[in-house]
Amino acid sequence: MGGRVYYRGRLQLVLSIALVRHYGIIGDALGTAIPPHLQYRYVCVPRHLCRQLGIRYETYLREAYVLPLIVSAPLVVVCY
């Protein structure tokens, strides 16, 4: 777990520096807040849900993200 915190900290630092140039203190706040939110939303909650439901994490990712992307791809092509 310590390694994940280390990488999230580096990501927060890099993102804060990149955003502070354009948005000032708001960019710094966003750069600090975005990585934990993404980790919680896309890693922690799905893993907990998979444990509760007894399904594999890969199955969840495929059915929740990949299949809708494949189904909606022709619509995107037609709209462009």
Jmol script that loads the backbone (N, CA, C; Angstrom):
load data "model"
ATOM      1  N   MET A   1       0.810  -1.190   0.000  1.00  0.00           N
ATOM      2  CA  MET A   1       0.000   0.000   0.000  1.00  0.00           C
ATOM      3  C   MET A   1       0.858   1.260   0.000  1.00  0.00           C
ATOM      4  N   GLY A   2       2.021   1.197   0.622  1.00  0.00           N
ATOM      5  CA  GLY A   2       2.884   2.355   0.676  1.00  0.00           C
ATOM      6  C   GLY A   2       3.333   2.821  -0.696  1.00  0.00           C
ATOM      7  N   GLY A   3       3.540   1.881  -1.632  1.00  0.00           N
ATOM      8  CA  GLY A   3       3.956   2.239  -2.982  1.00  0.00           C
ATOM      9  C   GLY A   3       2.891   3.013  -3.727  1.00  0.00           C
ATOM     10  N   ARG A   4       1.642   2.642  -3.523  1.00  0.00           N
ATOM     11  CA  ARG A   4       0.546   3.346  -4.192  1.00  0.00           C
ATOM     12  C   ARG A   4       0.442   4.779  -3.702  1.00  0.00           C
ATOM     13  N   VAL A   5       0.644   4.989  -2.414  1.00  0.00           N
ATOM     14  CA  VAL A   5       0.590   6.337  -1.865  1.00  0.00           C
ATOM     15  C   VAL A   5       1.727   7.159  -2.435  1.00  0.00           C
ATOM     16  N   TYR A   6       2.901   6.558  -2.600  1.00  0.00           N
ATOM     17  CA  TYR A   6       4.059   7.252  -3.150  1.00  0.00           C
ATOM     18  C   TYR A   6       3.783   7.726  -4.570  1.00  0.00           C
ATOM     19  N   TYR A   7       3.229   6.845  -5.408  1.00  0.00           N
ATOM     20  CA  TYR A   7       2.946   7.236  -6.783  1.00  0.00           C
ATOM     21  C   TYR A   7       1.832   8.265  -6.844  1.00  0.00           C
ATOM     22  N   ARG A   8       0.842   8.149  -5.975  1.00  0.00           N
ATOM     23  CA  ARG A   8      -0.229   9.139  -5.955  1.00  0.00           C
ATOM     24  C   ARG A   8       0.319  10.494  -5.539  1.00  0.00           C
ATOM     25  N   GLY A   9       1.254  10.501  -4.602  1.00  0.00           N
ATOM     26  CA  GLY A   9       1.879  11.747  -4.170  1.00  0.00           C
ATOM     27  C   GLY A   9       2.654  12.408  -5.291  1.00  0.00           C
ATOM     28  N   ARG A  10       3.398  11.597  -6.056  1.00  0.00           N
ATOM     29  CA  ARG A  10       4.127  12.165  -7.206  1.00  0.00           C
ATOM     30  C   ARG A  10       3.165  12.696  -8.241  1.00  0.00           C
ATOM     31  N   LEU A  11       2.073  11.956  -8.495  1.00  0.00           N
ATOM     32  CA  LEU A  11       1.081  12.416  -9.457  1.00  0.00           C
ATOM     33  C   LEU A  11       0.440  13.713  -8.987  1.00  0.00           C
ATOM     34  N   GLN A  12       0.146  13.821  -7.709  1.00  0.00           N
ATOM     35  CA  GLN A  12      -0.422  15.058  -7.173  1.00  0.00           C
ATOM     36  C   GLN A  12       0.537  16.218  -7.365  1.00  0.00           C
ATOM     37  N   LEU A  13       1.804  16.001  -7.113  1.00  0.00           N
ATOM     38  CA  LEU A  13       2.796  17.064  -7.256  1.00  0.00           C
ATOM     39  C   LEU A  13       2.905  17.525  -8.704  1.00  0.00           C
ATOM     40  N   VAL A  14       3.040  16.584  -9.626  1.00  0.00           N
ATOM     41  CA  VAL A  14       3.179  16.932 -11.045  1.00  0.00           C
ATOM     42  C   VAL A  14       1.920  17.627 -11.557  1.00  0.00           C
ATOM     43  N   LEU A  15       0.763  17.107 -11.195  1.00  0.00           N
ATOM     44  CA  LEU A  15      -0.492  17.696 -11.640  1.00  0.00           C
ATOM     45  C   LEU A  15      -0.683  19.091 -11.052  1.00  0.00           C
ATOM     46  N   SER A  16      -0.333  19.278  -9.796  1.00  0.00           N
ATOM     47  CA  SER A  16      -0.446  20.593  -9.168  1.00  0.00           C
ATOM     48  C   SER A  16       0.456  21.606  -9.856  1.00  0.00           C
ATOM     49  N   ILE A  17       1.685  21.218 -10.149  1.00  0.00           N
ATOM     50  CA  ILE A  17       2.614  22.132 -10.823  1.00  0.00           C
ATOM     51  C   ILE A  17       2.099  22.479 -12.216  1.00  0.00           C
ATOM     52  N   ALA A  18       1.573  21.485 -12.928  1.00  0.00           N
ATOM     53  CA  ALA A  18       1.076  21.739 -14.284  1.00  0.00           C
ATOM     54  C   ALA A  18      -0.152  22.654 -14.268  1.00  0.00           C
ATOM     55  N   LEU A  19      -1.030  22.470 -13.297  1.00  0.00           N
ATOM     56  CA  LEU A  19      -2.266  23.258 -13.267  1.00  0.00           C
ATOM     57  C   LEU A  19      -2.093  24.625 -12.625  1.00  0.00           C
ATOM     58  N   VAL A  20      -1.114  24.795 -11.755  1.00  0.00           N
ATOM     59  CA  VAL A  20      -0.947  26.068 -11.070  1.00  0.00           C
ATOM     60  C   VAL A  20      -0.528  27.167 -12.042  1.00  0.00           C
ATOM     61  N   ARG A  21       0.145  26.813 -13.113  1.00  0.00           N
ATOM     62  CA  ARG A  21       0.564  27.818 -14.100  1.00  0.00           C
ATOM     63  C   ARG A  21      -0.631  28.467 -14.790  1.00  0.00           C
ATOM     64  N   HIS A  22      -1.671  27.687 -15.034  1.00  0.00           N
ATOM     65  CA  HIS A  22      -2.824  28.206 -15.764  1.00  0.00           C
ATOM     66  C   HIS A  22      -3.947  28.693 -14.853  1.00  0.00           C
ATOM     67  N   TYR A  23      -4.124  28.035 -13.710  1.00  0.00           N
ATOM     68  CA  TYR A  23      -5.290  28.325 -12.874  1.00  0.00           C
ATOM     69  C   TYR A  23      -4.936  28.860 -11.495  1.00  0.00           C
ATOM     70  N   GLY A  24      -3.670  29.023 -11.186  1.00  0.00           N
ATOM     71  CA  GLY A  24      -3.268  29.563  -9.897  1.00  0.00           C
ATOM     72  C   GLY A  24      -3.569  28.610  -8.755  1.00  0.00           C
ATOM     73  N   ILE A  25      -4.044  29.174  -7.649  1.00  0.00           N
ATOM     74  CA  ILE A  25      -4.289  28.380  -6.449  1.00  0.00           C
ATOM     75  C   ILE A  25      -5.406  27.357  -6.674  1.00  0.00           C
ATOM     76  N   ILE A  26      -6.355  27.660  -7.549  1.00  0.00           N
ATOM     77  CA  ILE A  26      -7.418  26.703  -7.881  1.00  0.00           C
ATOM     78  C   ILE A  26      -6.804  25.481  -8.575  1.00  0.00           C
ATOM     79  N   GLY A  27      -5.834  25.688  -9.450  1.00  0.00           N
ATOM     80  CA  GLY A  27      -5.145  24.582 -10.114  1.00  0.00           C
ATOM     81  C   GLY A  27      -4.383  23.717  -9.130  1.00  0.00           C
ATOM     82  N   ASP A  28      -3.788  24.364  -8.124  1.00  0.00           N
ATOM     83  CA  ASP A  28      -3.097  23.602  -7.088  1.00  0.00           C
ATOM     84  C   ASP A  28      -4.083  22.736  -6.308  1.00  0.00           C
ATOM     85  N   ALA A  29      -5.228  23.293  -5.980  1.00  0.00           N
ATOM     86  CA  ALA A  29      -6.250  22.522  -5.257  1.00  0.00           C
ATOM     87  C   ALA A  29      -6.766  21.367  -6.104  1.00  0.00           C
ATOM     88  N   LEU A  30      -6.986  21.623  -7.390  1.00  0.00           N
ATOM     89  CA  LEU A  30      -7.454  20.555  -8.280  1.00  0.00           C
ATOM     90  C   LEU A  30      -6.396  19.463  -8.434  1.00  0.00           C
ATOM     91  N   GLY A  31      -5.146  19.859  -8.576  1.00  0.00           N
ATOM     92  CA  GLY A  31      -4.067  18.882  -8.709  1.00  0.00           C
ATOM     93  C   GLY A  31      -3.904  18.011  -7.480  1.00  0.00           C
ATOM     94  N   THR A  32      -4.274  18.550  -6.332  1.00  0.00           N
ATOM     95  CA  THR A  32      -4.206  17.776  -5.097  1.00  0.00           C
ATOM     96  C   THR A  32      -5.433  16.889  -4.924  1.00  0.00           C
ATOM     97  N   ALA A  33      -6.575  17.314  -5.414  1.00  0.00           N
ATOM     98  CA  ALA A  33      -7.833  16.593  -5.179  1.00  0.00           C
ATOM     99  C   ALA A  33      -8.131  15.520  -6.231  1.00  0.00           C
ATOM    100  N   ILE A  34      -7.661  15.678  -7.448  1.00  0.00           N
ATOM    101  CA  ILE A  34      -8.028  14.766  -8.530  1.00  0.00           C
ATOM    102  C   ILE A  34      -7.499  13.339  -8.337  1.00  0.00           C
ATOM    103  N   PRO A  35      -6.209  13.100  -8.052  1.00  0.00           N
ATOM    104  CA  PRO A  35      -5.730  11.711  -7.930  1.00  0.00           C
ATOM    105  C   PRO A  35      -6.438  10.871  -6.867  1.00  0.00           C
ATOM    106  N   PRO A  36      -6.681  11.377  -5.644  1.00  0.00           N
ATOM    107  CA  PRO A  36      -7.411  10.528  -4.687  1.00  0.00           C
ATOM    108  C   PRO A  36      -8.835  10.227  -5.138  1.00  0.00           C
ATOM    109  N   HIS A  37      -9.471  11.196  -5.785  1.00  0.00           N
ATOM    110  CA  HIS A  37     -10.835  10.970  -6.276  1.00  0.00           C
ATOM    111  C   HIS A  37     -10.843   9.874  -7.338  1.00  0.00           C
ATOM    112  N   LEU A  38      -9.918   9.933  -8.269  1.00  0.00           N
ATOM    113  CA  LEU A  38      -9.860   8.919  -9.319  1.00  0.00           C
ATOM    114  C   LEU A  38      -9.544   7.546  -8.751  1.00  0.00           C
ATOM    115  N   GLN A  39      -8.624   7.484  -7.787  1.00  0.00           N
ATOM    116  CA  GLN A  39      -8.288   6.192  -7.177  1.00  0.00           C
ATOM    117  C   GLN A  39      -9.498   5.618  -6.456  1.00  0.00           C
ATOM    118  N   TYR A  40     -10.213   6.453  -5.724  1.00  0.00           N
ATOM    119  CA  TYR A  40     -11.384   5.970  -4.993  1.00  0.00           C
ATOM    120  C   TYR A  40     -12.472   5.512  -5.955  1.00  0.00           C
ATOM    121  N   ARG A  41     -12.735   6.310  -6.986  1.00  0.00           N
ATOM    122  CA  ARG A  41     -13.842   6.019  -7.892  1.00  0.00           C
ATOM    123  C   ARG A  41     -13.574   4.824  -8.799  1.00  0.00           C
ATOM    124  N   TYR A  42     -12.350   4.699  -9.304  1.00  0.00           N
ATOM    125  CA  TYR A  42     -12.079   3.675 -10.309  1.00  0.00           C
ATOM    126  C   TYR A  42     -11.303   2.463  -9.792  1.00  0.00           C
ATOM    127  N   VAL A  43     -10.813   2.497  -8.549  1.00  0.00           N
ATOM    128  CA  VAL A  43     -10.070   1.358  -8.029  1.00  0.00           C
ATOM    129  C   VAL A  43     -10.717   0.804  -6.764  1.00  0.00           C
ATOM    130  N   CYS A  44     -10.895   1.626  -5.757  1.00  0.00           N
ATOM    131  CA  CYS A  44     -11.365   1.135  -4.458  1.00  0.00           C
ATOM    132  C   CYS A  44     -12.809   0.650  -4.503  1.00  0.00           C
ATOM    133  N   VAL A  45     -13.706   1.457  -5.022  1.00  0.00           N
ATOM    134  CA  VAL A  45     -15.122   1.082  -5.036  1.00  0.00           C
ATOM    135  C   VAL A  45     -15.376  -0.143  -5.919  1.00  0.00           C
ATOM    136  N   PRO A  46     -14.865  -0.212  -7.141  1.00  0.00           N
ATOM    137  CA  PRO A  46     -15.101  -1.425  -7.940  1.00  0.00           C
ATOM    138  C   PRO A  46     -14.524  -2.685  -7.308  1.00  0.00           C
ATOM    139  N   ARG A  47     -13.364  -2.608  -6.701  1.00  0.00           N
ATOM    140  CA  ARG A  47     -12.783  -3.803  -6.063  1.00  0.00           C
ATOM    141  C   ARG A  47     -13.652  -4.262  -4.900  1.00  0.00           C
ATOM    142  N   HIS A  48     -14.144  -3.324  -4.110  1.00  0.00           N
ATOM    143  CA  HIS A  48     -15.027  -3.687  -2.996  1.00  0.00           C
ATOM    144  C   HIS A  48     -16.320  -4.300  -3.530  1.00  0.00           C
ATOM    145  N   LEU A  49     -16.874  -3.698  -4.570  1.00  0.00           N
ATOM    146  CA  LEU A  49     -18.102  -4.214  -5.183  1.00  0.00           C
ATOM    147  C   LEU A  49     -17.888  -5.630  -5.714  1.00  0.00           C
ATOM    148  N   CYS A  50     -16.766  -5.872  -6.353  1.00  0.00           N
ATOM    149  CA  CYS A  50     -16.472  -7.207  -6.883  1.00  0.00           C
ATOM    150  C   CYS A  50     -16.343  -8.235  -5.763  1.00  0.00           C
ATOM    151  N   ARG A  51     -15.722  -7.837  -4.659  1.00  0.00           N
ATOM    152  CA  ARG A  51     -15.623  -8.752  -3.518  1.00  0.00           C
ATOM    153  C   ARG A  51     -17.000  -9.086  -2.966  1.00  0.00           C
ATOM    154  N   GLN A  52     -17.865  -8.083  -2.865  1.00  0.00           N
ATOM    155  CA  GLN A  52     -19.198  -8.306  -2.315  1.00  0.00           C
ATOM    156  C   GLN A  52     -20.050  -9.187  -3.228  1.00  0.00           C
ATOM    157  N   LEU A  53     -19.919  -8.998  -4.540  1.00  0.00           N
ATOM    158  CA  LEU A  53     -20.721  -9.751  -5.499  1.00  0.00           C
ATOM    159  C   LEU A  53     -20.101 -11.090  -5.878  1.00  0.00           C
ATOM    160  N   GLY A  54     -18.830 -11.270  -5.570  1.00  0.00           N
ATOM    161  CA  GLY A  54     -18.158 -12.522  -5.893  1.00  0.00           C
ATOM    162  C   GLY A  54     -17.812 -12.655  -7.367  1.00  0.00           C
ATOM    163  N   ILE A  55     -17.514 -11.532  -8.037  1.00  0.00           N
ATOM    164  CA  ILE A  55     -17.101 -11.591  -9.440  1.00  0.00           C
ATOM    165  C   ILE A  55     -15.655 -11.130  -9.554  1.00  0.00           C
ATOM    166  N   ARG A  56     -15.025 -11.500 -10.648  1.00  0.00           N
ATOM    167  CA  ARG A  56     -13.641 -11.096 -10.877  1.00  0.00           C
ATOM    168  C   ARG A  56     -13.585  -9.633 -11.286  1.00  0.00           C
ATOM    169  N   TYR A  57     -12.522  -8.951 -10.892  1.00  0.00           N
ATOM    170  CA  TYR A  57     -12.344  -7.533 -11.211  1.00  0.00           C
ATOM    171  C   TYR A  57     -12.247  -7.317 -12.723  1.00  0.00           C
ATOM    172  N   GLU A  58     -11.583  -8.232 -13.424  1.00  0.00           N
ATOM    173  CA  GLU A  58     -11.450  -8.123 -14.880  1.00  0.00           C
ATOM    174  C   GLU A  58     -12.810  -8.223 -15.559  1.00  0.00           C
ATOM    175  N   THR A  59     -13.673  -9.088 -15.046  1.00  0.00           N
ATOM    176  CA  THR A  59     -15.025  -9.221 -15.595  1.00  0.00           C
ATOM    177  C   THR A  59     -15.802  -7.934 -15.408  1.00  0.00           C
ATOM    178  N   TYR A  60     -15.674  -7.342 -14.228  1.00  0.00           N
ATOM    179  CA  TYR A  60     -16.351  -6.068 -13.969  1.00  0.00           C
ATOM    180  C   TYR A  60     -15.873  -4.991 -14.941  1.00  0.00           C
ATOM    181  N   LEU A  61     -14.558  -4.864 -15.108  1.00  0.00           N
ATOM    182  CA  LEU A  61     -14.020  -3.844 -16.008  1.00  0.00           C
ATOM    183  C   LEU A  61     -14.496  -4.057 -17.444  1.00  0.00           C
ATOM    184  N   ARG A  62     -14.499  -5.308 -17.878  1.00  0.00           N
ATOM    185  CA  ARG A  62     -14.926  -5.598 -19.247  1.00  0.00           C
ATOM    186  C   ARG A  62     -16.389  -5.223 -19.444  1.00  0.00           C
ATOM    187  N   GLU A  63     -17.246  -5.633 -18.529  1.00  0.00           N
ATOM    188  CA  GLU A  63     -18.673  -5.400 -18.713  1.00  0.00           C
ATOM    189  C   GLU A  63     -19.092  -3.972 -18.390  1.00  0.00           C
ATOM    190  N   ALA A  64     -18.377  -3.289 -17.520  1.00  0.00           N
ATOM    191  CA  ALA A  64     -18.762  -1.932 -17.147  1.00  0.00           C
ATOM    192  C   ALA A  64     -18.171  -0.869 -18.065  1.00  0.00           C
ATOM    193  N   TYR A  65     -17.007  -1.129 -18.655  1.00  0.00           N
ATOM    194  CA  TYR A  65     -16.339  -0.098 -19.440  1.00  0.00           C
ATOM    195  C   TYR A  65     -16.126  -0.487 -20.904  1.00  0.00           C
ATOM    196  N   VAL A  66     -15.629  -1.695 -21.150  1.00  0.00           N
ATOM    197  CA  VAL A  66     -15.252  -2.066 -22.514  1.00  0.00           C
ATOM    198  C   VAL A  66     -16.481  -2.335 -23.386  1.00  0.00           C
ATOM    199  N   LEU A  67     -17.430  -3.113 -22.903  1.00  0.00           N
ATOM    200  CA  LEU A  67     -18.609  -3.415 -23.718  1.00  0.00           C
ATOM    201  C   LEU A  67     -19.413  -2.170 -24.085  1.00  0.00           C
ATOM    202  N   PRO A  68     -19.695  -1.239 -23.153  1.00  0.00           N
ATOM    203  CA  PRO A  68     -20.396  -0.017 -23.564  1.00  0.00           C
ATOM    204  C   PRO A  68     -19.603   0.814 -24.577  1.00  0.00           C
ATOM    205  N   LEU A  69     -18.279   0.816 -24.444  1.00  0.00           N
ATOM    206  CA  LEU A  69     -17.446   1.538 -25.402  1.00  0.00           C
ATOM    207  C   LEU A  69     -17.558   0.932 -26.797  1.00  0.00           C
ATOM    208  N   ILE A  70     -17.539  -0.391 -26.876  1.00  0.00           N
ATOM    209  CA  ILE A  70     -17.661  -1.077 -28.171  1.00  0.00           C
ATOM    210  C   ILE A  70     -19.038  -0.835 -28.789  1.00  0.00           C
ATOM    211  N   VAL A  71     -20.072  -0.888 -27.964  1.00  0.00           N
ATOM    212  CA  VAL A  71     -21.428  -0.690 -28.477  1.00  0.00           C
ATOM    213  C   VAL A  71     -21.639   0.743 -28.961  1.00  0.00           C
ATOM    214  N   SER A  72     -21.052   1.721 -28.279  1.00  0.00           N
ATOM    215  CA  SER A  72     -21.268   3.119 -28.658  1.00  0.00           C
ATOM    216  C   SER A  72     -20.309   3.616 -29.737  1.00  0.00           C
ATOM    217  N   ALA A  73     -19.274   2.865 -30.064  1.00  0.00           N
ATOM    218  CA  ALA A  73     -18.299   3.294 -31.072  1.00  0.00           C
ATOM    219  C   ALA A  73     -18.922   3.563 -32.442  1.00  0.00           C
ATOM    220  N   PRO A  74     -19.831   2.707 -32.963  1.00  0.00           N
ATOM    221  CA  PRO A  74     -20.431   3.021 -34.264  1.00  0.00           C
ATOM    222  C   PRO A  74     -21.227   4.335 -34.247  1.00  0.00           C
ATOM    223  N   LEU A  75     -21.890   4.641 -33.145  1.00  0.00           N
ATOM    224  CA  LEU A  75     -22.628   5.887 -33.042  1.00  0.00           C
ATOM    225  C   LEU A  75     -21.682   7.086 -33.111  1.00  0.00           C
ATOM    226  N   VAL A  76     -20.537   6.969 -32.462  1.00  0.00           N
ATOM    227  CA  VAL A  76     -19.548   8.048 -32.500  1.00  0.00           C
ATOM    228  C   VAL A  76     -19.049   8.261 -33.922  1.00  0.00           C
ATOM    229  N   VAL A  77     -18.796   7.172 -34.634  1.00  0.00           N
ATOM    230  CA  VAL A  77     -18.328   7.256 -36.015  1.00  0.00           C
ATOM    231  C   VAL A  77     -19.399   7.924 -36.893  1.00  0.00           C
ATOM    232  N   VAL A  78     -20.645   7.555 -36.712  1.00  0.00           N
ATOM    233  CA  VAL A  78     -21.725   8.138 -37.503  1.00  0.00           C
ATOM    234  C   VAL A  78     -21.899   9.619 -37.196  1.00  0.00           C
ATOM    235  N   CYS A  79     -21.770  10.002 -35.948  1.00  0.00           N
ATOM    236  CA  CYS A  79     -21.934  11.407 -35.567  1.00  0.00           C
ATOM    237  C   CYS A  79     -20.819  12.292 -36.138  1.00  0.00           C
ATOM    238  N   TYR A  80     -19.629  11.738 -36.296  1.00  0.00           N
ATOM    239  CA  TYR A  80     -18.550  12.527 -36.879  1.00  0.00           C
ATOM    240  C   TYR A  80     -18.676  12.548 -38.376  1.00  0.00           C
TER     241      TYR A  80
END
end "model"
wireframe off; spacefill off
backbone 0.3
color backbone group
